[in-house]
Amino acid sequence: RSLAGKDGPVMEGFTADQRFFIAFESVWGTKMRDEAMRLQLNTNPHPLAQWRANATLENMPEFHRAFQCKKGDAMVRPAGQQCRLW
């Protein structure tokens, strides 16, 4: 509402949409030892943090637009293989 439908300002070279996705990704930034990763994979039904971030974003056209990703880029799943929940 504060922007009244306008795009947010570019800050430090990033658009508002880009900053949103950078913040999303930073929430999941982790570093795990192999033992901890194996334990999580065997005991936790949720995916590892890196996949919570990357797999989510590679399925989002909004992310692709924000960073001008093109078909074939590493963070772009083919449209027919993208997971859509809602």
KELOLUM-163646 format. One line per 8 residues: number of its first residue (from 1); their letters; for each residue x, y, z of N, C-alpha, C. Coordinates in steps of 0.2 Angstrom, whole numbers, plus 5000, padded with zeros to 4 digits. Layout:
N
NUM = a = X/Y/Z/X/Y/Z/X/Y/Z ~ ... .
! end
This chain:
86
1 = rslagkdg = 5004/4994/5000/5000/5000/5000/5004/5006/5000 ~ 5010/5006/5004/5014/5012/5004/5017/5014/4997 ~ 5017/5010/4993/5020/5011/4986/5014/5013/4981 ~ 5008/5012/4983/5002/5014/4979/5003/5011/4972 ~ 5005/5004/4972/5005/5001/4966/5011/5002/4962 ~ 5016/5006/4964/5022/5008/4960/5027/5003/4962 ~ 5032/5002/4958/5038/4998/4959/5042/5001/4965 ~ 5045/4997/4969/5049/5000/4975/5056/5002/4971 .
9 = pvmegfta = 5060/5006/4975/5066/5009/4973/5071/5003/4972 ~ 5076/5005/4967/5082/5000/4966/5086/5002/4972 ~ 5089/4997/4976/5093/4999/4981/5099/4994/4980 ~ 5105/4997/4981/5112/4993/4980/5111/4989/4974 ~ 5108/4992/4968/5108/4988/4962/5103/4983/4961 ~ 5099/4982/4966/5093/4977/4966/5086/4980/4966 ~ 5082/4977/4962/5075/4979/4962/5072/4977/4969 ~ 5066/4979/4970/5062/4977/4976/5060/4969/4975 .
17 = dqrffiaf = 5059/4967/4969/5057/4960/4968/5064/4956/4969 ~ 5069/4958/4967/5075/4954/4968/5077/4954/4975 ~ 5076/4960/4979/5078/4960/4986/5073/4955/4990 ~ 5067/4954/4988/5062/4950/4991/5065/4942/4990 ~ 5067/4941/4984/5070/4934/4983/5077/4933/4987 ~ 5081/4938/4987/5087/4937/4990/5086/4936/4998 ~ 5081/4939/5001/5079/4938/5008/5076/4931/5009 ~ 5072/4929/5004/5069/4922/5005/5075/4917/5005 .
25 = esvwgtkm = 5080/4918/5000/5085/4913/5000/5089/4913/5006 ~ 5091/4919/5009/5095/4920/5014/5092/4917/5021 ~ 5086/4916/5021/5083/4912/5027/5085/4905/5027 ~ 5086/4902/5021/5088/4895/5021/5095/4894/5021 ~ 5099/4899/5021/5106/4898/5020/5109/4894/5026 ~ 5112/4888/5025/5115/4884/5030/5121/4881/5028 ~ 5125/4878/5032/5131/4874/5031/5130/4868/5036 ~ 5130/4862/5033/5129/4856/5037/5135/4852/5036 .
33 = rdeamrlq = 5137/4848/5041/5142/4843/5040/5138/4837/5037 ~ 5142/4833/5034/5139/4827/5031/5135/4823/5036 ~ 5137/4822/5042/5134/4818/5047/5127/4821/5048 ~ 5127/4827/5049/5121/4831/5051/5116/4830/5045 ~ 5118/4831/5039/5114/4830/5033/5111/4823/5033 ~ 5115/4818/5034/5112/4811/5034/5107/4810/5039 ~ 5108/4813/5045/5104/4812/5050/5097/4816/5048 ~ 5097/4822/5046/5091/4825/5044/5088/4822/5038 .
41 = lntnphpl = 5091/4819/5033/5088/4815/5028/5084/4809/5031 ~ 5087/4806/5036/5084/4800/5038/5079/4801/5044 ~ 5078/4807/5047/5074/4808/5052/5069/4814/5051 ~ 5070/4818/5046/5066/4824/5045/5062/4823/5039 ~ 5055/4824/5039/5052/4823/5032/5052/4829/5028 ~ 5055/4835/5030/5056/4841/5026/5063/4840/5022 ~ 5063/4844/5016/5069/4844/5012/5074/4848/5016 ~ 5080/4847/5013/5086/4851/5016/5085/4858/5014 .
49 = aqwranat = 5088/4862/5018/5087/4869/5017/5089/4872/5010 ~ 5094/4869/5007/5096/4871/5000/5090/4870/4995 ~ 5087/4864/4996/5081/4863/4992/5075/4866/4993 ~ 5074/4868/4999/5068/4872/5001/5069/4879/4997 ~ 5075/4881/4997/5076/4888/4993/5076/4887/4986 ~ 5081/4883/4983/5082/4882/4976/5076/4879/4973 ~ 5074/4874/4975/5068/4870/4972/5062/4875/4971 ~ 5061/4879/4977/5055/4883/4977/5056/4888/4971 .
57 = lenmpefh = 5062/4892/4971/5063/4897/4966/5064/4895/4959 ~ 5066/4889/4958/5067/4887/4951/5060/4885/4948 ~ 5055/4885/4952/5048/4884/4949/5044/4890/4949 ~ 5047/4896/4951/5043/4902/4951/5044/4907/4945 ~ 5039/4908/4941/5040/4912/4935/5042/4919/4938 ~ 5039/4921/4944/5040/4928/4947/5048/4929/4948 ~ 5051/4923/4951/5058/4924/4952/5062/4924/4945 ~ 5060/4920/4940/5063/4921/4933/5063/4928/4930 .
65 = rafqckkg = 5057/4931/4931/5056/4938/4929/5060/4943/4933 ~ 5061/4942/4939/5064/4947/4943/5072/4947/4941 ~ 5075/4941/4940/5082/4940/4938/5083/4939/4931 ~ 5078/4940/4927/5078/4939/4920/5082/4932/4918 ~ 5080/4927/4921/5082/4920/4919/5079/4918/4913 ~ 5083/4914/4909/5080/4912/4902/5080/4904/4903 ~ 5076/4902/4898/5075/4895/4897/5082/4892/4896 ~ 5083/4886/4900/5089/4883/4900/5094/4885/4906 .
73 = damvrpag = 5093/4891/4909/5097/4893/4915/5096/4888/4920 ~ 5101/4887/4925/5101/4882/4930/5095/4883/4935 ~ 5093/4889/4936/5087/4890/4941/5080/4891/4937 ~ 5080/4888/4931/5073/4888/4927/5072/4881/4926 ~ 5066/4878/4929/5064/4871/4927/5059/4872/4921 ~ 5059/4868/4916/5055/4868/4910/5048/4869/4912 ~ 5044/4873/4909/5037/4875/4911/5033/4869/4912 ~ 5034/4864/4908/5030/4857/4909/5032/4853/4915 .
81 = qqcrlw = 5037/4855/4918/5040/4851/4924/5039/4856/4930 ~ 5037/4862/4930/5037/4866/4936/5031/4864/4940 ~ 5033/4864/4947/5028/4862/4952/5023/4868/4954 ~ 5017/4867/4953/5012/4873/4955/5007/4870/4960 ~ 5007/4873/4966/5003/4871/4971/4996/4874/4971 ~ 4996/4881/4970/4990/4885/4970/4989/4888/4963 .
! end
